[in-house]
Amino acid sequence: MISDPAAYGPFDPRDIQDAVEALIFAASEPMSAATILATLKEADERVALTERDVDQLVDAVNQELLEQHRPYTIEMVAGGYAFMTRSDQHRWLRIFQHRNAARRLSQSALESLAVVAYKQPITKPELDIIRGVDSGYVIRTLLEKGLIEVAGRAETPGRPLYYRTSTTFLEHFGLNSVSELPKPREIEDILKDDDMAEHRQLMLELKAELERQQNTANTTDS
């Protein structure tokens, strides 16, 4: 923890450390030290921490996670903090994530995945505009399923995160790279391939969603 107790205001240092950990855990996107600090001060202006203090509190959380042999840690991702599984756990999670991603997606998650797949990289604000609703929850769902990943930050105001499809997405759709992503009219032929049986349901759902979006776009253009 930080050396100046006065920076915690009237609060117990442990409570503030827990608050920092909770904010990062609850956030749907990586959370910067500046955002964490602003949130704490908005909750109580007596908190006198600095961004450097927040960094040190994160280090303290990570030290405890390491000492407790927890399988996850807090890492800096695209300029913000996020909970990540430790690299030594990836060999075990690979199988789970592959199976988890195959579970049926909700209509909103499927819609968002289709938009990300064909317009990547794309930011949340751009996705919100296309879908007409807030996409925060579905983005988090797709991140948890490993179907999309963070791809940097845009240079627009607020520097929102870019998202793109992941390696797991490619595996489930039998693609080597996004350049092989089929056009909507090509998906029907792919579905006839017996080797694609495992991915058939997701492909059918993605095809239906792409057609729906294409019809909507055509109607708007006309």
Secondary structure as GFF3:
##gff-version 3
##sequence-region A 1 222
A	DSSP	three_ten_helix	5	8	.	.	.	ID=ss1
A	DSSP	alpha_helix	13	26	.	.	.	ID=ss2
A	DSSP	alpha_helix	33	43	.	.	.	ID=ss3
A	DSSP	alpha_helix	51	67	.	.	.	ID=ss4
A	DSSP	beta_strand	72	77	.	.	.	ID=ss5
A	DSSP	beta_strand	80	85	.	.	.	ID=ss6
A	DSSP	three_ten_helix	87	89	.	.	.	ID=ss7
A	DSSP	alpha_helix	90	101	.	.	.	ID=ss8
A	DSSP	alpha_helix	107	119	.	.	.	ID=ss9
A	DSSP	beta_strand	122	123	.	.	.	ID=ss10
A	DSSP	alpha_helix	124	131	.	.	.	ID=ss11
A	DSSP	alpha_helix	136	144	.	.	.	ID=ss12
A	DSSP	beta_strand	148	153	.	.	.	ID=ss13
A	DSSP	beta_strand	161	165	.	.	.	ID=ss14
A	DSSP	alpha_helix	167	172	.	.	.	ID=ss15
A	DSSP	three_ten_helix	178	180	.	.	.	ID=ss16
A	DSSP	three_ten_helix	184	186	.	.	.	ID=ss17
A	DSSP	alpha_helix	187	191	.	.	.	ID=ss18
A	DSSP	three_ten_helix	194	199	.	.	.	ID=ss19
A	DSSP	alpha_helix	200	221	.	.	.	ID=ss20
###
